[in-house]
């Protein structure tokens, strides 16, 4: 019988993810990967990428949606509640403290520079996560083409990422049928020889 994860362990793992990540969804990917794939084995790399992609297409915060999917996989609804509560708890606490204190310190240059530095570090983490995702996800020329087109649509034409993800999924389905048709024709030719 498979070992069931402790609700407390799941909650605290996602508290750590929520507390140690700045910048929201994309910047959480390296931490989610380290905790859920490398350290605990709660999800495979592919599952995490799927959760992340679906999380981007569904309403809500990507990290919260991803945490919910991991929780559901591990312990169902109770697991989803634990992981979701865990990932949002640090943000609620930090935002409450910042809201109470920031009005007094927002003009302090050290605070402004600290947030500038944090933004640069988050950008570096996002670039690192994107490079890692590309290495693991793009396996052929179609993947490269789809990535370039998707990036261009979002970056230069302002297309919603939801439409890009849905379009990429549709492309994948169409390509599957084309590949199946080509394989069937190839098999028929070999049988006729």
PyMOL commands that set and color helices and strands:
alter all, ss='L'
color gray80, all
select helices_A, chain A and resi 7-19+25-39+45-57+62-105+109-137+141-157+161-192
alter helices_A, ss='H'
color red, helices_A
deselect
rebuild
show_as cartoon
